[in-house]
Amino acid sequence: MPKSPTKRRPATVAALTDSALALFAERGFHATSISDIVQQAGLTRGAFYSNFRDKEELFLALYDTHTDRLLSQLRDQVETFTDDADPVARVFDLLATHDAQEHSWFLVSMEFTLHAARHPDIARALAEHEERLNTGLAEILGRCLASSGHAPDVSSTALARLVVALYEGLTAMRVTHTTADADPTPLARRALPHLVRALGTP
């Protein structure tokens, strides 16, 4: 018996997002067309527009998938060091541990961020999806800080935004500064515990 459209939809969405991610990483967001995406996925343009309005909406679906995967990994890993003296630095370490897949995602997401910066409606949509990451990371940081006895004067949400900004800035530097001695990540990791302690009294 043929599958109903509802049962086929998850497989169609997965094919489209997998195809888009591979092409965005290889060619860039702007250089990839919807025709390219559906051709690589072995689907039709009708299948694309049945699931997404445009490339921007498809990218935001990719963003949510990446966020959910990252937060799930962090939640699993922080269970092993919730009594750590410097939990914020440890969470930063986990974020800063790069593999080829994360490097590729960073390039794709930064290109989309620049695209969004030139289009206010897209920028607002991206900001809403970024809050999903910030909210999840704030929950993780808040739990770690509470269990290690730290009570910063700023909110966990503010700390989460600081960690994300530091991570993204350092990752951007690593894109062009490829030598180990030019990587400021170790310095940032050493500075974070002092910053958190300066913001509150353990």
PEFENSUL-V855403 format. One record per helix or strand of 3 or more residues. SS is the DSSP state (A for helix, B for strand). FROM is the first residue (numbers start at 1). TO is the last residue. Records with the same first field share a line. If there is no record, write none. Layout:
# PEFENSUL-V855403
SS: FROM-TO, FROM-TO
This chain:
# PEFENSUL-V855403
A: 5-27, 34-41, 45-49, 55-78, 87-96, 100-117, 120-147, 156-176, 180-182, 185-198
